[in-house]
Amino acid sequence: MIEMTLPTMTCGHCVKTVTATVQQVDAAAKVQIDLPTHTLRIESALPAASFEAALAEEGYARS
């Protein structure tokens, strides 16, 4: 399980973008988002760095 905090994830549109980005990296990934705490959890066999790079490109850098 990969867990990260994305401080710039603040609305429903952000949730959709983050989810789509994660699934572009790994279509089989399971995504859980807690918007009030800006927490993203990803269940995937891929390394966290794969998701961090893709999310940073979309403007959602990890804190």
C-alpha positions as CSV (number, residue, x, y, z in Angstrom):
1,M,0.0,0.0,0.0
2,I,1.3,3.4,-1.0
3,E,0.1,6.4,1.0
4,M,0.9,10.0,0.3
5,T,-0.4,13.4,1.2
6,L,-1.3,15.7,-1.7
7,P,-1.9,19.2,-0.2
8,T,-3.1,20.6,-3.6
9,M,-5.9,18.0,-3.9
10,T,-8.8,20.1,-2.6
11,C,-11.9,19.4,-4.6
12,G,-13.9,16.8,-6.5
13,H,-12.2,17.7,-9.8
14,C,-8.9,17.1,-8.1
15,V,-10.1,13.6,-7.0
16,K,-11.1,12.8,-10.6
17,T,-7.8,13.9,-12.0
18,V,-5.7,12.1,-9.3
19,T,-7.7,8.9,-9.8
20,A,-7.3,9.1,-13.6
21,T,-3.6,9.7,-13.3
22,V,-3.1,6.8,-11.0
23,Q,-5.0,4.5,-13.3
24,Q,-3.0,5.7,-16.3
25,V,0.1,4.5,-14.5
26,D,-1.5,1.2,-13.4
27,A,-5.0,0.4,-14.7
28,A,-5.4,-2.3,-12.0
29,A,-4.5,0.0,-9.1
30,K,-7.0,0.4,-6.3
31,V,-7.4,4.1,-5.3
32,Q,-8.7,5.4,-2.0
33,I,-8.9,9.2,-1.4
34,D,-9.7,11.0,1.8
35,L,-10.3,14.6,0.6
36,P,-10.5,16.3,4.0
37,T,-7.0,15.1,4.9
38,H,-5.7,15.2,1.3
39,T,-4.6,11.6,1.7
40,L,-4.2,9.2,-1.3
41,R,-3.8,5.5,-0.9
42,I,-2.8,3.3,-3.8
43,E,-2.8,-0.5,-3.9
44,S,-0.4,-1.5,-6.7
45,A,2.6,-3.6,-7.4
46,L,4.4,-0.7,-9.0
47,P,6.8,1.5,-7.0
48,A,5.6,4.8,-5.4
49,A,8.0,6.7,-7.6
50,S,6.0,5.8,-10.7
51,F,2.9,7.4,-9.3
52,E,4.7,10.4,-7.7
53,A,6.2,11.4,-11.0
54,A,2.9,11.2,-12.9
55,L,1.0,13.1,-10.1
56,A,3.7,15.8,-10.0
57,E,3.3,16.4,-13.7
58,E,-0.4,17.0,-13.1
59,G,0.3,19.5,-10.3
60,Y,-0.2,17.2,-7.3
61,A,3.3,17.0,-5.7
62,R,3.6,14.9,-2.6
63,S,4.3,16.8,0.6
